[in-house]
Amino acid sequence: MSLSSHLQELRKKHEHLSIEVEEAQRSPAFDDLQITALKKQKLKLKEEIERLSHQH
């Protein structure tokens, strides 16, 4: 997998997590710990995207 396609895949996952976080915040079925876990995953993806983008 090329770096650009890997970055594109990471960006898709990040966007998907953004949507998931928004939906979770509106749903009473999700608790704060679940939302926090989603946000941490999103942050890790963002950091990975930034790290790989700077290597590019």
DSSP file (Angstrom, degrees, kcal/mol; ACC not computed):
  #  RESIDUE AA STRUCTURE BP1 BP2  ACC     N-H-->O    O-->H-N    N-H-->O    O-->H-N    TCO  KAPPA ALPHA  PHI   PSI    X-CA   Y-CA   Z-CA
    1    1 A M              0   0    0      0, 0.0     2,-0.0     0, 0.0     0, 0.0   0.000 360.0 360.0 360.0 130.3    0.0    0.0    0.0
    2    2 A S     >  -     0   0    0      1,-0.1     4,-2.2     4,-0.0     5,-0.2  -0.312 360.0-112.7 -73.6 161.6    1.4    3.4   -1.0
    3    3 A L  H  > S+     0   0    0      1,-0.2     4,-2.7     2,-0.2     5,-0.2   0.901 115.9  51.9 -61.7 -42.1    1.7    6.1    1.6
    4    4 A S  H  > S+     0   0    0      1,-0.2     4,-2.1     2,-0.2    -1,-0.2   0.892 111.2  46.3 -65.9 -38.3   -0.9    8.3   -0.1
    5    5 A S  H  > S+     0   0    0      2,-0.2     4,-2.2     1,-0.2    -1,-0.2   0.868 112.2  51.7 -71.5 -34.1   -3.5    5.5   -0.2
    6    6 A H  H  X S+     0   0    0     -4,-2.2     4,-2.4     2,-0.2    -2,-0.2   0.927 110.6  48.0 -64.6 -44.5   -2.7    4.7    3.5
    7    7 A L  H  X S+     0   0    0     -4,-2.7     4,-2.5     1,-0.2    -2,-0.2   0.903 110.2  52.4 -61.4 -41.3   -3.2    8.3    4.4
    8    8 A Q  H  X S+     0   0    0     -4,-2.1     4,-2.0     1,-0.2    -1,-0.2   0.913 109.8  48.6 -62.0 -42.3   -6.5    8.4    2.5
    9    9 A E  H  X S+     0   0    0     -4,-2.2     4,-2.2     2,-0.2    -2,-0.2   0.906 110.8  50.5 -64.6 -42.1   -7.6    5.3    4.4
   10   10 A L  H  X S+     0   0    0     -4,-2.4     4,-2.4     1,-0.2    -2,-0.2   0.895 109.2  51.6 -62.9 -39.6   -6.7    6.9    7.7
   11   11 A R  H  X S+     0   0    0     -4,-2.5     4,-2.5     2,-0.2    -1,-0.2   0.887 108.5  51.3 -65.1 -38.1   -8.6   10.0    6.8
   12   12 A K  H  X S+     0   0    0     -4,-2.0     4,-2.4     2,-0.2    -2,-0.2   0.921 111.0  47.7 -63.0 -43.8  -11.7    8.0    6.0
   13   13 A K  H  X S+     0   0    0     -4,-2.2     4,-2.4     2,-0.2    -2,-0.2   0.900 111.1  51.6 -63.8 -40.5  -11.5    6.2    9.3
   14   14 A H  H  X S+     0   0    0     -4,-2.4     4,-2.0     2,-0.2    -2,-0.2   0.921 110.9  47.6 -62.2 -44.6  -11.0    9.6   11.1
   15   15 A E  H  X S+     0   0    0     -4,-2.5     4,-2.1     2,-0.2    -2,-0.2   0.905 110.5  52.2 -63.5 -41.6  -14.1   11.0    9.3
   16   16 A H  H  X S+     0   0    0     -4,-2.4     4,-2.3     1,-0.2    -2,-0.2   0.909 109.5  49.3 -61.3 -42.3  -16.1    7.9   10.2
   17   17 A L  H  X S+     0   0    0     -4,-2.4     4,-2.8     2,-0.2    -1,-0.2   0.863 106.5  56.8 -65.6 -35.4  -15.1    8.3   13.9
   18   18 A S  H  X S+     0   0    0     -4,-2.0     4,-2.2     2,-0.2    -1,-0.2   0.933 109.6  45.1 -59.4 -45.3  -16.1   11.9   13.8
   19   19 A I  H  X S+     0   0    0     -4,-2.1     4,-2.5     1,-0.2    -2,-0.2   0.908 112.2  51.9 -64.8 -42.3  -19.6   10.9   12.7
   20   20 A E  H  X S+     0   0    0     -4,-2.3     4,-2.6     2,-0.2    -2,-0.2   0.906 109.4  49.7 -61.2 -42.4  -19.7    8.2   15.3
   21   21 A V  H  X S+     0   0    0     -4,-2.8     4,-2.4     2,-0.2    -1,-0.2   0.927 110.7  49.8 -63.0 -45.1  -18.7   10.6   18.1
   22   22 A E  H  X S+     0   0    0     -4,-2.2     4,-1.0     1,-0.2    -2,-0.2   0.923 113.5  45.7 -60.3 -44.5  -21.4   13.1   17.0
   23   23 A E  H  X S+     0   0    0     -4,-2.5     4,-0.8     1,-0.2     3,-0.4   0.900 111.8  51.9 -65.7 -40.4  -24.1   10.3   16.9
   24   24 A A  H >< S+     0   0    0     -4,-2.6     3,-0.6     1,-0.2     6,-0.4   0.877 105.4  55.3 -64.2 -38.0  -22.9    9.0   20.3
   25   25 A Q  H 3< S+     0   0    0     -4,-2.4    -1,-0.2     1,-0.2    -2,-0.2   0.777 110.7  45.8 -67.4 -25.0  -23.1   12.5   21.9
   26   26 A R  H 3< S+     0   0    0     -4,-1.0    -1,-0.2    -3,-0.4    -2,-0.2   0.589 100.9  81.8 -90.3 -11.6  -26.8   12.7   20.8
   27   27 A S    X<  -     0   0    0     -4,-0.8     3,-1.1    -3,-0.6    -4,-0.0  -0.816  63.7-154.3-102.7 129.6  -27.7    9.2   21.9
   28   28 A P  T 3  S+     0   0    0      0, 0.0    -1,-0.1     0, 0.0    -4,-0.1   0.642  90.9  74.7 -71.7 -11.4  -28.6    8.4   25.6
   29   29 A A  T 3  S+     0   0    0      2,-0.0     2,-0.4    -5,-0.0    -5,-0.1   0.717  86.4  73.2 -72.7 -19.7  -27.4    4.8   24.9
   30   30 A F  S <  S-     0   0    0     -3,-1.1     2,-0.2    -6,-0.4     0, 0.0  -0.771  72.1-150.9 -96.9 138.2  -23.8    5.9   25.0
   31   31 A D     >  -     0   0    0     -2,-0.4     4,-2.0     1,-0.1     3,-0.3  -0.565  32.4-100.0-100.1 172.6  -22.1    6.9   28.2
   32   32 A D  H  > S+     0   0    0      1,-0.2     4,-2.6     2,-0.2     5,-0.2   0.823 119.9  57.2 -61.5 -33.3  -19.2    9.3   28.6
   33   33 A L  H  > S+     0   0    0      2,-0.2     4,-2.1     1,-0.2    -1,-0.2   0.901 107.2  47.9 -66.9 -39.5  -16.6    6.6   28.8
   34   34 A Q  H  > S+     0   0    0     -3,-0.3     4,-2.1     2,-0.2    -2,-0.2   0.914 113.2  47.9 -65.8 -42.3  -17.6    5.2   25.4
   35   35 A I  H  X S+     0   0    0     -4,-2.0     4,-2.4     1,-0.2    -2,-0.2   0.908 110.9  51.4 -64.7 -42.0  -17.5    8.7   23.9
   36   36 A T  H  X S+     0   0    0     -4,-2.6     4,-2.2     1,-0.2    -1,-0.2   0.892 108.3  52.0 -62.0 -40.0  -14.1    9.4   25.4
   37   37 A A  H  X S+     0   0    0     -4,-2.1     4,-2.1     2,-0.2    -1,-0.2   0.908 109.7  49.1 -63.4 -41.8  -12.8    6.1   24.0
   38   38 A L  H  X S+     0   0    0     -4,-2.1     4,-2.4     1,-0.2    -2,-0.2   0.912 110.6  50.8 -62.6 -42.7  -14.0    7.1   20.5
   39   39 A K  H  X S+     0   0    0     -4,-2.4     4,-2.4     1,-0.2    -2,-0.2   0.871 108.5  51.8 -64.3 -36.8  -12.4   10.5   20.8
   40   40 A K  H  X S+     0   0    0     -4,-2.2     4,-2.4     2,-0.2    -1,-0.2   0.905 109.7  49.3 -66.0 -41.2   -9.1    8.9   21.8
   41   41 A Q  H  X S+     0   0    0     -4,-2.1     4,-2.1     1,-0.2    -2,-0.2   0.918 111.3  50.1 -61.6 -42.9   -9.2    6.7   18.8
   42   42 A K  H  X S+     0   0    0     -4,-2.4     4,-2.3     1,-0.2    -2,-0.2   0.911 110.3  49.5 -62.1 -43.6   -9.9    9.7   16.6
   43   43 A L  H  X S+     0   0    0     -4,-2.4     4,-2.7     2,-0.2    -1,-0.2   0.901 108.7  52.3 -64.0 -41.8   -7.0   11.6   18.2
   44   44 A K  H  X S+     0   0    0     -4,-2.4     4,-2.2     1,-0.2    -1,-0.2   0.907 110.5  48.7 -61.2 -41.0   -4.6    8.7   17.6
   45   45 A L  H  X S+     0   0    0     -4,-2.1     4,-2.7     2,-0.2    -2,-0.2   0.923 110.8  50.4 -63.5 -43.5   -5.7    8.6   13.9
   46   46 A K  H  X S+     0   0    0     -4,-2.3     4,-2.5     1,-0.2    -2,-0.2   0.918 110.7  49.0 -61.2 -43.8   -5.2   12.3   13.6
   47   47 A E  H  X S+     0   0    0     -4,-2.7     4,-2.5     1,-0.2    -1,-0.2   0.897 111.9  49.2 -63.1 -40.4   -1.7   12.1   15.1
   48   48 A E  H  X S+     0   0    0     -4,-2.2     4,-2.6     2,-0.2     5,-0.2   0.903 110.4  50.7 -65.4 -41.6   -0.8    9.3   12.8
   49   49 A I  H  X S+     0   0    0     -4,-2.7     4,-2.4     2,-0.2    -2,-0.2   0.936 112.8  46.1 -60.7 -47.1   -2.1   11.2    9.8
   50   50 A E  H  X S+     0   0    0     -4,-2.5     4,-1.8     2,-0.2    -2,-0.2   0.906 112.3  50.6 -63.1 -42.2    0.0   14.3   10.8
   51   51 A R  H  X S+     0   0    0     -4,-2.5     4,-0.9     1,-0.2    -2,-0.2   0.933 114.5  43.1 -62.3 -46.5    3.1   12.2   11.4
   52   52 A L  H  X S+     0   0    0     -4,-2.6     4,-1.0     1,-0.2     3,-0.2   0.852 110.3  56.4 -69.2 -34.3    2.9   10.4    8.0
   53   53 A S  H  < S+     0   0    0     -4,-2.4    -1,-0.2    -5,-0.2    -2,-0.2   0.865 106.2  50.6 -65.8 -35.1    2.0   13.7    6.2
   54   54 A H  H  < S+     0   0    0     -4,-1.8    -1,-0.2     1,-0.2    -2,-0.2   0.729 106.8  54.1 -76.7 -20.5    5.2   15.3    7.5
   55   55 A Q  H  <        0   0    0     -4,-0.9    -1,-0.2    -3,-0.2    -2,-0.2   0.741 360.0 360.0 -78.2 -23.7    7.3   12.4    6.4
   56   56 A H     <        0   0    0     -4,-1.0    -1,-0.2    -3,-0.2    -2,-0.1   0.415 360.0 360.0 -66.1 360.0    5.9   12.8    2.9
